[in-house]
């Protein structure tokens, strides 16, 4: 492990990221370029002391999970992420080259600028990679775990509570859309072990999924009209739009409603109340 170079590389990448790039306010007293150490630590889910030791090159040996979290926090490109793993003397995992490892920079840049409408970036297997505050207020935070099993399409067919986000009468439509979109992703990826494991797990767990999968219907989900059940503002009717990465493995989703509609007024109210009182017990609304 090249500790001095690892420390220098982290420091150089930290200096390059502007606070506004990650949703932070620069403030008048900021004396350092880029992010502060404690801000990187917070974004990566680390303690400030631990990250400080990394930048000092004092012998701390980061795990694969820590390196991946730092890559996301510092907005590293694919090449920079691989370099980070090499400096830490860690094998670059194959998953690090996949869609769930790093949000496409262009999509992330757009997401950072979407502050007045709910928006998120997910993979073609429906794993949420990043979302803005309004998306959290609308649909709740993503689950803390990673991987396709944490994706919404998996939870839709294995966790009945995940369906509370939509009215019951809309569930058949969403089931059909999820399966058709997943089949399109499977074809696009070819002989992909990640997709094969996901499909096999869903076939074992859900007769509904199996029946829909066997129809062989295929359709990329590009846009949709949705009714989302929110515990505070009620059922919100929204249009859902998608912008895809070049390889189709990531998409930026954003929700809006025509001006003057009830949905637009509800979104405006949601922007005010945020994530307050999302459930009667004050707990997490849904993953």
Secondary structure, DSSP 8 states (H G I E B T S, - for coil): --HHHHHHHHHHHHHHS-GGGGT----TT--SSS--HHHHHHHHT--HHHHHHHHHTSS----HHHHHHHHHHTT--HHHHHHHHHHTT----GGGGSTTTS--HHHHHHHHH--SS-EEEEETT--EEEE-HHHHHHH----SS-SGGGSHHHHHHH-GGGGGGB-GGGHHHHHHHHHHHHHHHHHHH-S-HHHHHHHHHHHHH-HHHHHHHTTT------EEEEEEEETTTEEEEEEEEEEE-TTSSEEEEEEE--TTSHHHHHHHHHHHHTTTT-STTS-----
